[in-house]
């Protein structure tokens, strides 16, 4: 069991209070019954971003709080207790991919937007039950993953963020001038973002 510092305890308690009061299970049921393609409440996510949760792992120089993955885990755990529908997990994973594999230009462009909640990202790493990077068929058009997913075998998780995808693990480059970029395997663990 981890020993939390005072800031982490305050963050956890704040997340617990917010999730219990502002995002109880009844809110999840409303989102689920609403049938919206995003499958999360944008206003609730905006509130989470305003509290700094969207940027908890993002460095301060890019608008985050740089509290680390332990703090992100504390927030996500509390949100999970009330089944809060949000892109927090995938946004954190995608921001991490940019922090680890992105260049300075990509970091400057995307991390502040992710930290503020202005942009929502997801990381699409595989489409099938059996990992096969050579068979990825997803494509990016005008900076977005098309939705709803038209391929029946496609299993891209967290479709709620697919309309605003910003970091796709297998995309070789992002579209410019409306051209379509096919998702392709990348070598080793290096992802390309632009």
NULUMMI-519277 format. One line per field, with one value per atom (N, C-alpha, C): chain; residue number from 1; atom name; residue in one letter; x negated, z negated, y. Coordinates in nm, 4 decimals, decimal comma. Example, Ala and Ser with C-alpha at 12.3 -4.5 7.8 and 13.67 -1.06 7.14 Angstrom:
REM residues 2
kette <- (A:A:A:A:A:A)
nr <- (1:1:1:2:2:2)
atom <- (N:CA:C:N:CA:C)
rest <- (A:A:A:S:S:S)
X <- (-1,3190:-1,2300:-1,3200:-1,2850:-1,3670:-1,2900)
Z <- (-0,7800:-0,7800:-0,7800:-0,7080:-0,7140:-0,7870)
Y <- (-0,5690:-0,4500:-0,3300:-0,2250:-0,1060:0,0030)
END
This chain:
REM residues 194
kette <- (A:A:A:A:A:A:A:A:A:A:A:A:A:A:A:A:A:A:A:A:A:A:A:A:A:A:A:A:A:A:A:A:A:A:A:A:A:A:A:A:A:A:A:A:A:A:A:A:A:A:A:A:A:A:A:A:A:A:A:A:A:A:A:A:A:A:A:A:A:A:A:A:A:A:A:A:A:A:A:A:A:A:A:A:A:A:A:A:A:A:A:A:A:A:A:A:A:A:A:A:A:A:A:A:A:A:A:A:A:A:A:A:A:A:A:A:A:A:A:A:A:A:A:A:A:A:A:A:A:A:A:A:A:A:A:A:A:A:A:A:A:A:A:A:A:A:A:A:A:A:A:A:A:A:A:A:A:A:A:A:A:A:A:A:A:A:A:A:A:A:A:A:A:A:A:A:A:A:A:A:A:A:A:A:A:A:A:A:A:A:A:A:A:A:A:A:A:A:A:A:A:A:A:A:A:A:A:A:A:A:A:A:A:A:A:A:A:A:A:A:A:A:A:A:A:A:A:A:A:A:A:A:A:A:A:A:A:A:A:A:A:A:A:A:A:A:A:A:A:A:A:A:A:A:A:A:A:A:A:A:A:A:A:A:A:A:A:A:A:A:A:A:A:A:A:A:A:A:A:A:A:A:A:A:A:A:A:A:A:A:A:A:A:A:A:A:A:A:A:A:A:A:A:A:A:A:A:A:A:A:A:A:A:A:A:A:A:A:A:A:A:A:A:A:A:A:A:A:A:A:A:A:A:A:A:A:A:A:A:A:A:A:A:A:A:A:A:A:A:A:A:A:A:A:A:A:A:A:A:A:A:A:A:A:A:A:A:A:A:A:A:A:A:A:A:A:A:A:A:A:A:A:A:A:A:A:A:A:A:A:A:A:A:A:A:A:A:A:A:A:A:A:A:A:A:A:A:A:A:A:A:A:A:A:A:A:A:A:A:A:A:A:A:A:A:A:A:A:A:A:A:A:A:A:A:A:A:A:A:A:A:A:A:A:A:A:A:A:A:A:A:A:A:A:A:A:A:A:A:A:A:A:A:A:A:A:A:A:A:A:A:A:A:A:A:A:A:A:A:A:A:A:A:A:A:A:A:A:A:A:A:A:A:A:A:A:A:A:A:A:A:A:A:A:A:A:A:A:A:A:A:A:A:A:A:A:A:A:A:A:A:A:A:A:A:A:A:A:A:A:A:A:A:A:A:A:A:A:A:A:A:A:A:A:A:A:A:A:A:A:A:A:A:A:A:A:A:A:A:A:A:A:A:A:A:A:A:A:A:A:A:A:A:A:A:A:A:A:A:A:A:A)
nr <- (1:1:1:2:2:2:3:3:3:4:4:4:5:5:5:6:6:6:7:7:7:8:8:8:9:9:9:10:10:10:11:11:11:12:12:12:13:13:13:14:14:14:15:15:15:16:16:16:17:17:17:18:18:18:19:19:19:20:20:20:21:21:21:22:22:22:23:23:23:24:24:24:25:25:25:26:26:26:27:27:27:28:28:28:29:29:29:30:30:30:31:31:31:32:32:32:33:33:33:34:34:34:35:35:35:36:36:36:37:37:37:38:38:38:39:39:39:40:40:40:41:41:41:42:42:42:43:43:43:44:44:44:45:45:45:46:46:46:47:47:47:48:48:48:49:49:49:50:50:50:51:51:51:52:52:52:53:53:53:54:54:54:55:55:55:56:56:56:57:57:57:58:58:58:59:59:59:60:60:60:61:61:61:62:62:62:63:63:63:64:64:64:65:65:65:66:66:66:67:67:67:68:68:68:69:69:69:70:70:70:71:71:71:72:72:72:73:73:73:74:74:74:75:75:75:76:76:76:77:77:77:78:78:78:79:79:79:80:80:80:81:81:81:82:82:82:83:83:83:84:84:84:85:85:85:86:86:86:87:87:87:88:88:88:89:89:89:90:90:90:91:91:91:92:92:92:93:93:93:94:94:94:95:95:95:96:96:96:97:97:97:98:98:98:99:99:99:100:100:100:101:101:101:102:102:102:103:103:103:104:104:104:105:105:105:106:106:106:107:107:107:108:108:108:109:109:109:110:110:110:111:111:111:112:112:112:113:113:113:114:114:114:115:115:115:116:116:116:117:117:117:118:118:118:119:119:119:120:120:120:121:121:121:122:122:122:123:123:123:124:124:124:125:125:125:126:126:126:127:127:127:128:128:128:129:129:129:130:130:130:131:131:131:132:132:132:133:133:133:134:134:134:135:135:135:136:136:136:137:137:137:138:138:138:139:139:139:140:140:140:141:141:141:142:142:142:143:143:143:144:144:144:145:145:145:146:146:146:147:147:147:148:148:148:149:149:149:150:150:150:151:151:151:152:152:152:153:153:153:154:154:154:155:155:155:156:156:156:157:157:157:158:158:158:159:159:159:160:160:160:161:161:161:162:162:162:163:163:163:164:164:164:165:165:165:166:166:166:167:167:167:168:168:168:169:169:169:170:170:170:171:171:171:172:172:172:173:173:173:174:174:174:175:175:175:176:176:176:177:177:177:178:178:178:179:179:179:180:180:180:181:181:181:182:182:182:183:183:183:184:184:184:185:185:185:186:186:186:187:187:187:188:188:188:189:189:189:190:190:190:191:191:191:192:192:192:193:193:193:194:194:194)
atom <- (N:CA:C:N:CA:C:N:CA:C:N:CA:C:N:CA:C:N:CA:C:N:CA:C:N:CA:C:N:CA:C:N:CA:C:N:CA:C:N:CA:C:N:CA:C:N:CA:C:N:CA:C:N:CA:C:N:CA:C:N:CA:C:N:CA:C:N:CA:C:N:CA:C:N:CA:C:N:CA:C:N:CA:C:N:CA:C:N:CA:C:N:CA:C:N:CA:C:N:CA:C:N:CA:C:N:CA:C:N:CA:C:N:CA:C:N:CA:C:N:CA:C:N:CA:C:N:CA:C:N:CA:C:N:CA:C:N:CA:C:N:CA:C:N:CA:C:N:CA:C:N:CA:C:N:CA:C:N:CA:C:N:CA:C:N:CA:C:N:CA:C:N:CA:C:N:CA:C:N:CA:C:N:CA:C:N:CA:C:N:CA:C:N:CA:C:N:CA:C:N:CA:C:N:CA:C:N:CA:C:N:CA:C:N:CA:C:N:CA:C:N:CA:C:N:CA:C:N:CA:C:N:CA:C:N:CA:C:N:CA:C:N:CA:C:N:CA:C:N:CA:C:N:CA:C:N:CA:C:N:CA:C:N:CA:C:N:CA:C:N:CA:C:N:CA:C:N:CA:C:N:CA:C:N:CA:C:N:CA:C:N:CA:C:N:CA:C:N:CA:C:N:CA:C:N:CA:C:N:CA:C:N:CA:C:N:CA:C:N:CA:C:N:CA:C:N:CA:C:N:CA:C:N:CA:C:N:CA:C:N:CA:C:N:CA:C:N:CA:C:N:CA:C:N:CA:C:N:CA:C:N:CA:C:N:CA:C:N:CA:C:N:CA:C:N:CA:C:N:CA:C:N:CA:C:N:CA:C:N:CA:C:N:CA:C:N:CA:C:N:CA:C:N:CA:C:N:CA:C:N:CA:C:N:CA:C:N:CA:C:N:CA:C:N:CA:C:N:CA:C:N:CA:C:N:CA:C:N:CA:C:N:CA:C:N:CA:C:N:CA:C:N:CA:C:N:CA:C:N:CA:C:N:CA:C:N:CA:C:N:CA:C:N:CA:C:N:CA:C:N:CA:C:N:CA:C:N:CA:C:N:CA:C:N:CA:C:N:CA:C:N:CA:C:N:CA:C:N:CA:C:N:CA:C:N:CA:C:N:CA:C:N:CA:C:N:CA:C:N:CA:C:N:CA:C:N:CA:C:N:CA:C:N:CA:C:N:CA:C:N:CA:C:N:CA:C:N:CA:C:N:CA:C:N:CA:C:N:CA:C:N:CA:C:N:CA:C:N:CA:C:N:CA:C:N:CA:C:N:CA:C:N:CA:C:N:CA:C:N:CA:C:N:CA:C:N:CA:C:N:CA:C:N:CA:C:N:CA:C:N:CA:C:N:CA:C:N:CA:C:N:CA:C:N:CA:C:N:CA:C:N:CA:C:N:CA:C:N:CA:C:N:CA:C:N:CA:C:N:CA:C:N:CA:C:N:CA:C:N:CA:C:N:CA:C:N:CA:C)
rest <- (X:X:X:X:X:X:X:X:X:X:X:X:X:X:X:X:X:X:X:X:X:X:X:X:X:X:X:X:X:X:X:X:X:X:X:X:X:X:X:X:X:X:X:X:X:X:X:X:X:X:X:X:X:X:X:X:X:X:X:X:X:X:X:X:X:X:X:X:X:X:X:X:X:X:X:X:X:X:X:X:X:X:X:X:X:X:X:X:X:X:X:X:X:X:X:X:X:X:X:X:X:X:X:X:X:X:X:X:X:X:X:X:X:X:X:X:X:X:X:X:X:X:X:X:X:X:X:X:X:X:X:X:X:X:X:X:X:X:X:X:X:X:X:X:X:X:X:X:X:X:X:X:X:X:X:X:X:X:X:X:X:X:X:X:X:X:X:X:X:X:X:X:X:X:X:X:X:X:X:X:X:X:X:X:X:X:X:X:X:X:X:X:X:X:X:X:X:X:X:X:X:X:X:X:X:X:X:X:X:X:X:X:X:X:X:X:X:X:X:X:X:X:X:X:X:X:X:X:X:X:X:X:X:X:X:X:X:X:X:X:X:X:X:X:X:X:X:X:X:X:X:X:X:X:X:X:X:X:X:X:X:X:X:X:X:X:X:X:X:X:X:X:X:X:X:X:X:X:X:X:X:X:X:X:X:X:X:X:X:X:X:X:X:X:X:X:X:X:X:X:X:X:X:X:X:X:X:X:X:X:X:X:X:X:X:X:X:X:X:X:X:X:X:X:X:X:X:X:X:X:X:X:X:X:X:X:X:X:X:X:X:X:X:X:X:X:X:X:X:X:X:X:X:X:X:X:X:X:X:X:X:X:X:X:X:X:X:X:X:X:X:X:X:X:X:X:X:X:X:X:X:X:X:X:X:X:X:X:X:X:X:X:X:X:X:X:X:X:X:X:X:X:X:X:X:X:X:X:X:X:X:X:X:X:X:X:X:X:X:X:X:X:X:X:X:X:X:X:X:X:X:X:X:X:X:X:X:X:X:X:X:X:X:X:X:X:X:X:X:X:X:X:X:X:X:X:X:X:X:X:X:X:X:X:X:X:X:X:X:X:X:X:X:X:X:X:X:X:X:X:X:X:X:X:X:X:X:X:X:X:X:X:X:X:X:X:X:X:X:X:X:X:X:X:X:X:X:X:X:X:X:X:X:X:X:X:X:X:X:X:X:X:X:X:X:X:X:X:X:X:X:X:X:X:X:X:X:X:X:X:X:X:X:X:X:X:X:X:X:X:X:X:X:X:X:X:X:X:X:X:X:X:X:X:X:X:X:X:X:X:X:X:X:X:X:X:X:X:X:X:X:X)
X <- (-0,0844:0,0000:-0,0885:-0,0580:-0,1370:-0,1042:-0,2054:-0,1870:-0,1674:-0,0551:-0,0231:-0,0757:-0,1209:-0,1581:-0,0315:-0,0464:0,0693:0,1431:0,0676:0,1303:0,2113:0,1568:0,2274:0,3543:0,3471:0,4668:0,5745:0,5329:0,6291:0,6904:0,6080:0,6559:0,7554:0,7212:0,8100:0,9428:0,9361:1,0580:1,1446:1,0797:1,1526:1,2211:1,1498:1,2066:1,3227:1,3061:1,4130:1,5377:1,5196:1,6340:1,7031:1,6238:1,6828:1,7575:1,6958:1,7598:1,8892:1,8873:2,0060:2,1182:2,0844:2,1860:2,2257:2,1303:2,1558:2,1690:2,1190:2,1216:2,1561:2,2696:2,3089:2,3475:2,3710:2,4051:2,5270:2,6184:2,7355:2,6950:2,5874:2,5381:2,4850:2,4148:2,3677:2,4862:2,5900:2,7077:2,7724:2,7743:2,8296:2,7468:2,6160:2,5278:2,5495:2,5532:2,5725:2,7067:2,8114:2,9451:2,9579:2,8757:2,8834:2,8444:2,7616:2,7236:2,6349:2,5742:2,4860:2,3611:2,3084:2,1906:2,0667:2,0520:1,9342:1,9388:2,0554:2,0762:2,0116:2,0019:1,9617:2,0210:2,0274:2,0836:1,9714:1,9762:1,8704:1,8611:1,9741:1,9716:1,9019:1,9268:1,8597:1,7095:1,6717:1,5286:1,4648:1,5381:1,4877:1,4595:1,5492:1,5281:1,4040:1,3848:1,2651:1,1394:1,1423:1,0258:0,9994:1,1052:1,0885:1,0258:1,0513:0,9892:0,8465:0,8012:0,6637:0,6420:0,7474:0,7314:0,6863:0,7259:0,6869:0,5363:0,4727:0,3296:0,2457:0,2971:0,2277:0,0917:0,0743:-0,0557:-0,1377:-0,0799:-0,1464:-0,2366:-0,3594:-0,4526:-0,3974:-0,4409:-0,3950:-0,4227:-0,5361:-0,5692:-0,4715:-0,3901:-0,2891:-0,1479:-0,1338:-0,0025:0,0541:-0,0213:0,0268:-0,0201:0,0079:-0,0349:-0,1534:-0,1827:-0,2964:-0,2926:-0,1722:-0,1578:-0,1905:-0,1987:-0,2413:-0,1286:-0,1714:-0,0752:-0,0039:-0,0682:-0,0011:0,1198:0,1016:0,2118:0,3205:0,2801:0,3797:0,4596:0,3914:0,4585:0,5571:0,5228:0,6136:0,7427:0,7287:0,8464:0,9303:0,8660:0,9383:1,0069:0,9430:1,0058:1,1356:1,1328:1,2534:1,3621:1,3247:1,4223:1,4827:1,4014:1,4492:1,5507:1,5412:1,6347:1,7779:1,7951:1,9307:1,9579:1,8704:1,8841:1,8885:1,8153:1,8131:1,7672:1,8511:1,8175:1,7318:1,6052:1,5152:1,3981:1,3348:1,2165:1,0864:1,0943:0,9753:0,8645:0,8970:0,7932:0,7234:0,8008:0,7390:0,6691:0,7212:0,6559:0,5196:0,5134:0,3879:0,2884:0,3367:0,2493:0,1967:0,2835:0,2407:0,1431:0,1680:0,0749:-0,0611:-0,0591:-0,1844:-0,2601:-0,1874:-0,2514:-0,3171:-0,2503:-0,3085:-0,4294:-0,4197:-0,5332:-0,6540:-0,6315:-0,7415:-0,7920:-0,7024:-0,7425:-0,7305:-0,6716:-0,6521:-0,7717:-0,7830:-0,8885:-0,8459:-0,9348:-0,9053:-0,7874:-0,7785:-0,6682:-0,5341:-0,5293:-0,4049:-0,3674:-0,4665:-0,4391:-0,3824:-0,4442:-0,3978:-0,2586:-0,2297:-0,1007:0,0126:-0,0103:0,0988:0,1097:-0,0002:0,0091:0,0875:0,0682:0,1507:0,3006:0,3337:0,4745:0,5326:0,4521:0,4996:0,5133:0,4182:0,4220:0,5419:0,5778:0,6894:0,8252:0,8256:0,9511:1,0010:0,9260:0,9642:0,9644:0,8707:0,8635:0,8791:0,9350:0,9500:0,8810:0,8008:0,7239:0,7523:0,7252:0,7302:0,6128:0,5747:0,4635:0,5177:0,5178:0,5660:0,4446:0,4343:0,3155:0,3412:0,4658:0,4938:0,6413:0,6736:0,8119:0,8690:0,7861:0,8309:0,8028:0,8659:0,8444:0,7013:0,6418:0,5039:0,4174:0,3143:0,2299:0,1586:0,1815:0,1168:0,1034:-0,0071:-0,0227:-0,0092:-0,0413:-0,0332:0,1106:0,2082:0,3466:0,4298:0,3695:0,4458:0,5032:0,6335:0,7027:0,7542:0,7467:0,7993:0,7275:0,7995:0,7397:0,7828:0,7103:0,7391:0,7736:0,8866:0,9281:0,9546:0,8928:0,9076:0,8799:0,7826:0,7432:0,8348:0,9299:1,0254:1,0367:1,0637:1,0986:1,2430:1,2747:1,4147:1,4978:1,6189:1,7053:1,8477:1,9363:1,9013:1,8100:1,7370:1,6407:1,7152:1,6742:1,7470:1,7049:1,5904:1,5453:1,5967:1,6707:1,7280:1,6218:1,5016:1,3999:1,3201:1,3473:1,2730:1,3098:1,2081:1,2325:1,1614:1,1633:1,0993:1,1788:1,1131:1,1788:1,1976:1,2871:1,3160:1,3551:1,4555:1,5041:1,5532:1,5843:1,6336:1,5358:1,4083:1,3099:1,2705:1,3275:1,2829:1,3136:1,4120:1,4414:1,3382:1,2575:1,1581:1,0210:0,9921:0,8638:0,7493:0,6459:0,5310:0,4019:0,3978:0,2759:0,3147:0,2761:0,3088:0,1779:0,1608:0,0315:-0,0231:0,0604:0,0101:0,0127:0,0518:0,0547:-0,0866:-0,1256:-0,2611:-0,2721:-0,1669:-0,1657:-0,0213:-0,0010:0,1340:0,1661:0,2945:0,3300:0,3042:0,2628:0,2508:0,3286:0,3983:0,4767:0,5811:0,6343:0,7448:0,7080:0,5811:0,5473:0,5664:0,5910:0,6137:0,4809:0,4574:0,3365:0,3781:0,3230:0,3523:0,2705:0,3301:0,2572:0,1607:0,0386:-0,0634:-0,1420:-0,2019:-0,2857:-0,4077:-0,4518:-0,5751:-0,6828:-0,8051:-0,9175:-0,9445:-0,9787:-1,0082:-0,8948:-0,9266:-0,8221:-0,8116:-0,8569:-0,8550:-0,7267:-0,6521:-0,5300:-0,5589:-0,4918:-0,5098:-0,3857:-0,4002:-0,2900:-0,3262:-0,2301:-0,2565:-0,1322)
Z <- (0,0000:0,0000:0,0000:0,0890:0,1026:-0,0097:-0,0489:-0,1464:-0,0669:-0,0915:-0,0173:-0,0904:-0,0111:-0,0737:-0,0912:-0,1519:-0,1835:-0,0573:0,0470:0,1726:0,2357:0,2324:0,2896:0,2113:0,0794:-0,0021:0,0294:0,0442:0,0768:0,2152:0,3110:0,4460:0,4454:0,3752:0,3659:0,3012:0,1917:0,1217:0,2083:0,2817:0,3715:0,4827:0,5391:0,6441:0,5886:0,4689:0,4065:0,3848:0,3287:0,3039:0,4341:0,5358:0,6632:0,7273:0,7325:0,7965:0,7244:0,5927:0,5149:0,5345:0,5346:0,5409:0,6831:0,7747:0,9099:1,0157:0,9870:1,0873:1,0251:0,9554:0,8979:1,0094:0,9738:1,0714:1,1544:1,0976:1,1743:1,2949:1,2843:1,3985:1,5080:1,4683:1,5659:1,6404:1,5675:1,6307:1,7303:1,6978:1,7909:1,9186:1,9037:2,0209:2,1048:2,0396:2,1106:2,1829:2,1171:2,1776:2,2876:2,2820:2,3804:2,5205:2,5312:2,6612:2,7442:2,6829:2,7569:2,8017:2,9196:2,9695:2,8818:2,8157:2,7320:2,6040:2,5535:2,4340:2,3087:2,3013:2,1776:2,1754:2,0575:2,0386:2,0520:2,1578:2,1817:2,0687:2,0128:1,9036:1,7806:1,7520:1,6382:1,6644:1,7874:1,8189:1,8130:1,8560:1,8470:1,7005:1,6113:1,4682:1,4173:1,4631:1,4228:1,4709:1,5930:1,6477:1,5702:1,5337:1,4559:1,3191:1,2655:1,1373:1,1561:1,2818:1,3099:1,3319:1,3306:1,3396:1,4776:1,5826:1,7185:1,7397:1,6591:1,6746:1,5598:1,4838:1,3627:1,3920:1,5079:1,5414:1,6350:1,6838:1,7804:1,7065:1,7561:1,6901:1,6804:1,5787:1,5551:1,6732:1,7410:1,8537:1,9704:1,9661:2,0698:2,0134:1,9004:1,8448:1,7487:1,7196:1,6267:1,4847:1,3964:1,2573:1,2241:1,3133:1,2953:1,1604:1,1195:0,9941:1,0102:1,1326:1,1557:1,1685:1,1993:1,2247:1,0993:0,9865:0,8612:0,8399:0,8606:0,8431:0,9467:1,0707:1,1742:1,1337:1,0834:1,0388:0,9265:0,8357:0,7255:0,7771:0,8724:0,9305:1,0056:1,0890:1,1707:1,0838:0,9747:0,8826:0,8257:0,7844:0,7276:0,8335:0,9565:1,0646:1,0956:1,0863:1,1119:1,0105:0,8883:0,7839:0,8140:0,8929:0,9297:1,0783:1,1440:1,2861:1,3726:1,3336:1,4089:1,5519:1,6463:1,7877:1,8286:1,8557:1,8931:1,9726:2,0523:2,1276:2,0493:1,9177:1,8351:1,8567:1,8552:1,8659:2,0002:2,1081:2,2402:2,2681:2,2160:2,2322:2,1630:2,0458:1,9712:2,0452:2,0992:2,1742:2,2996:2,3726:2,4950:2,4632:2,3562:2,3160:2,2811:2,2156:2,1817:2,3068:2,4070:2,5329:2,5988:2,5939:2,6517:2,5708:2,4380:2,3535:2,3795:2,3997:2,4188:2,5620:2,6597:2,7981:2,8882:2,8405:2,9238:2,9205:3,0238:3,0294:2,9529:2,9420:2,8685:2,9289:3,0620:3,1280:3,0947:3,0980:3,0646:2,9186:2,8320:2,6895:2,6681:2,7300:2,7142:2,7739:2,8793:2,9468:2,8730:2,8276:2,7752:2,6243:2,5523:2,4070:2,3368:2,3709:2,3057:2,3341:2,4557:2,4909:2,4150:2,3980:2,3224:2,1743:2,1214:1,9792:1,9468:2,0396:2,0150:2,0458:2,1134:2,1529:2,2873:2,3493:2,4807:2,5855:2,5743:2,6643:2,5817:2,6448:2,5828:2,6748:2,6181:2,6995:2,6595:2,7518:2,7232:2,7939:2,7503:2,8079:2,8670:2,9972:3,0641:3,0940:3,0270:3,0403:3,1151:3,1231:3,1887:3,2254:3,3245:3,3696:3,3497:3,3265:3,3246:3,1910:3,1691:3,0458:3,0384:3,1543:3,1603:3,2142:3,1412:3,1823:3,3132:3,4131:3,5429:3,6048:3,5775:3,6279:3,7790:3,8533:3,9987:4,0499:3,9664:4,0130:3,9743:3,9176:3,8747:3,9965:3,9913:4,1032:4,0720:3,9489:3,9123:3,9900:4,0187:4,0875:4,0197:4,0458:3,9897:4,1067:4,0973:4,2012:4,1358:4,1868:4,1313:3,9810:3,9379:3,7976:3,7063:3,7618:3,6783:3,7252:3,6299:3,6653:3,7107:3,8230:3,8648:3,7659:3,7469:3,6553:3,7047:3,6720:3,5980:3,6787:3,6086:3,6757:3,7758:3,9014:4,0067:4,0240:3,9719:3,9875:3,8699:3,8979:3,7879:3,6980:3,7486:3,6650:3,5840:3,6058:3,5352:3,3877:3,3036:3,1595:3,0923:3,1514:3,0901:2,9655:2,8532:2,7256:2,7057:2,6157:2,5792:2,7009:2,7719:2,8908:2,8595:2,7325:2,6985:2,7381:2,7433:2,7789:2,9257:3,0004:3,1387:3,2254:3,1896:3,2694:3,2496:3,1463:3,1201:3,0958:3,1637:3,1446:3,1839:3,1056:3,1329:3,1395:3,0811:3,0826:3,1131:3,2272:3,2665:3,2824:3,2090:3,1990:3,3324:3,4239:3,5471:3,6642:3,6405:3,7508:3,7811:3,9060:3,9448:3,9450:3,9864:3,9893:3,9803:3,9472:3,9425:4,0763:4,1111:4,2416:4,2506:4,3674:4,4002:4,5293:4,5406:4,6600:4,6907:4,5893:4,6066:4,6599:4,6803:4,7314:4,6218:4,6596:4,5644:4,5340:4,4082:4,3661:4,3149:4,3692:4,3242:4,2000:4,1085:3,9903:4,0311:3,9841:4,0188:3,8942:3,8950:3,7811:3,7735:3,6516:3,6373:3,5839:3,6037:3,5602:3,4114:3,3444:3,2009:3,1241:3,0336:2,9553:2,9869:3,1027:3,1388:3,2111:3,1600:3,2261:3,2897:3,3983:3,4660:3,4485:3,4031:3,3868:3,4600:3,5233:3,5826:3,5827)
Y <- (-0,1179:0,0000:0,1236:0,2150:0,3371:0,4352:0,5078:0,6154:0,7438:0,8111:0,9315:1,0545:1,1523:1,2789:1,3640:1,4787:1,5627:1,6079:1,6452:1,6878:1,5746:1,4544:1,3398:1,3078:1,3176:1,2946:1,3976:1,5243:1,6305:1,6073:1,5674:1,5404:1,4242:1,3169:1,2009:1,2390:1,3133:1,3538:1,4451:1,5355:1,6246:1,5438:1,4475:1,3627:1,2801:1,2284:1,1485:1,2331:1,3541:1,4418:1,4817:1,5177:1,5584:1,4421:1,3265:1,2103:1,1731:1,1756:1,1397:1,2408:1,3699:1,4753:1,5150:1,5185:1,5690:1,4609:1,3428:1,2368:1,1013:1,0945:0,9653:0,8673:0,7442:0,6406:0,6816:0,7573:0,8012:0,8853:0,9633:1,0416:0,9494:0,8435:0,7459:0,6841:0,6517:0,5910:0,6865:0,8162:0,9155:0,9201:0,9206:0,9231:0,7986:0,6841:0,5572:0,5548:0,6006:0,5992:0,7035:0,8083:0,9157:0,8731:0,7712:0,7197:0,8111:0,9105:1,0009:0,9261:0,9573:0,8852:0,9019:1,0160:1,0368:0,9537:0,9276:0,8458:0,9035:1,0340:1,0994:1,2395:1,2994:1,4329:1,5351:1,6153:1,7147:1,8171:1,8567:1,9551:1,8976:1,7713:1,7073:1,7000:1,6654:1,6580:1,7970:1,8985:2,0368:2,0724:2,0311:2,0569:1,9837:1,8595:1,7845:1,8554:1,9048:1,9755:2,1038:2,1754:2,2986:2,2713:2,1534:2,1166:2,0667:2,0573:2,0183:1,8699:1,7918:1,6475:1,6024:1,6734:1,6330:1,6483:1,7321:1,7560:1,7066:1,6134:1,5698:1,5055:1,4413:1,3813:1,4694:1,5769:1,6649:1,7635:1,7836:1,8762:2,0190:2,0904:2,2270:2,3187:2,2997:2,3884:2,3726:2,2686:2,2480:2,2618:2,3267:2,3568:2,2549:2,1494:2,0477:2,0751:1,9825:1,9970:1,9077:1,8096:1,7191:1,6469:1,6041:1,5311:1,3829:1,3347:1,1979:1,0977:0,9751:0,8679:0,8198:0,8274:0,7902:0,8810:1,0094:1,1042:1,0807:1,0539:1,0231:0,8998:0,8001:0,6784:0,7037:0,7927:0,8256:0,8884:0,9820:1,0468:0,9451:0,8657:0,7680:0,6630:0,6240:0,5286:0,5852:0,7111:0,7720:0,7870:0,8220:0,8327:0,6958:0,5931:0,4576:0,4102:0,4584:0,4158:0,4566:0,5641:0,6070:0,5840:0,5079:0,4766:0,6025:0,7042:0,8290:0,8031:0,8394:0,8237:0,9432:0,9172:1,0259:0,9707:1,0554:1,0134:1,0298:1,0387:1,0640:0,9620:0,8345:0,7311:0,7406:0,7403:0,7420:0,8740:0,9834:1,1135:1,1117:1,0521:1,0421:0,9528:0,8411:0,7508:0,8202:0,8885:0,9574:1,0699:1,1450:1,2510:1,1908:1,0762:1,0083:0,9671:0,9183:0,8795:0,9997:1,1131:1,2348:1,2788:1,2707:1,3100:1,2215:1,0916:0,9976:0,9901:1,0035:0,9823:1,1026:1,2091:1,3271:1,4200:1,4989:1,5996:1,7246:1,8182:1,9419:2,0174:2,0182:2,0869:2,0221:1,8878:1,8191:1,8412:1,8360:1,8588:1,9981:2,0978:2,2362:2,2550:2,1832:2,1978:2,1278:2,0028:1,9218:1,9158:1,9124:1,8936:2,0039:2,1329:2,2353:2,2172:2,1753:2,1536:2,0353:1,9306:1,8145:1,8488:1,9245:1,9614:2,0496:2,1381:2,2299:2,1687:2,0534:1,9926:2,0432:2,1345:2,1865:2,0749:1,9829:1,8674:1,7405:1,6398:1,5086:1,4097:1,3229:1,2294:1,0860:0,9993:0,8572:0,7925:0,6782:0,6059:0,4770:0,4681:0,3472:0,2606:0,1494:0,0658:-0,0639:-0,1069:-0,2337:-0,2386:-0,3189:-0,3320:-0,4715:-0,5665:-0,7051:-0,7721:-0,8861:-0,9615:-1,0151:-1,0425:-1,0908:-0,9781:-0,9412:-0,8291:-0,8600:-0,7767:-0,7906:-0,6520:-0,5819:-0,4451:-0,4334:-0,5382:-0,5320:-0,5290:-0,5657:-0,5719:-0,4505:-0,3488:-0,2312:-0,1599:-0,1324:-0,0701:0,0700:0,1142:0,2449:0,3537:0,4600:0,5729:0,7014:0,8070:0,9381:1,0290:1,0987:1,1918:1,3264:1,4297:1,5645:1,5668:1,4900:1,4899:1,4136:1,3372:1,2642:1,1197:1,0322:0,8953:0,8967:0,8330:0,8314:0,7519:0,7893:0,7170:0,7243:0,6335:0,5137:0,4224:0,3405:0,2535:0,1661:0,1721:0,1031:-0,0413:-0,0778:-0,2160:-0,2991:-0,4053:-0,4843:-0,5447:-0,5699:-0,6321:-0,5304:-0,4034:-0,3000:-0,2990:-0,2940:-0,2952:-0,1794:-0,0629:0,0532:0,0888:0,0876:0,1145:0,2644:0,2984:0,4360:0,5182:0,4683:0,5339:0,6743:0,7035:0,8361:0,9440:0,9131:1,0141:1,0078:0,9157:0,8981:1,0187:1,0984:1,2166:1,3264:1,3157:1,4186:1,3573:1,2470:1,1798:1,2711:1,2738:1,3579:1,2777:1,1615:1,0805:0,9373:0,8893:0,7523:0,6774:0,5690:0,5022:0,4556:0,4125:0,3555:0,4529:0,5756:0,6714:0,7178:0,7094:0,7504:0,9015:0,9700:1,1160:1,1618:1,2865:1,3411:1,4046:1,4108:1,4648:1,6141:1,6530:1,7951:1,8137:1,9213:1,9526:1,8459:1,7805:1,6876:1,5502:1,5231:1,3897:1,2857:1,1651:1,0565:0,9894:0,9620:0,8924:0,7561:0,6522:0,5166:0,4854:0,4158:0,3728:0,2629:0,2710:0,1727:0,1352:0,0168:-0,0208:0,0708:0,0965:0,1737:0,0821:0,1191:0,0360:0,0574:-0,0490:-0,0492:0,0157:0,1093:0,1732:0,3209:0,3612:0,5026:0,5359:0,6306:0,6774:0,8115:0,8412:0,9695:1,0526:1,1753:1,2688:1,3965:1,4586:1,5904:1,6728)
END
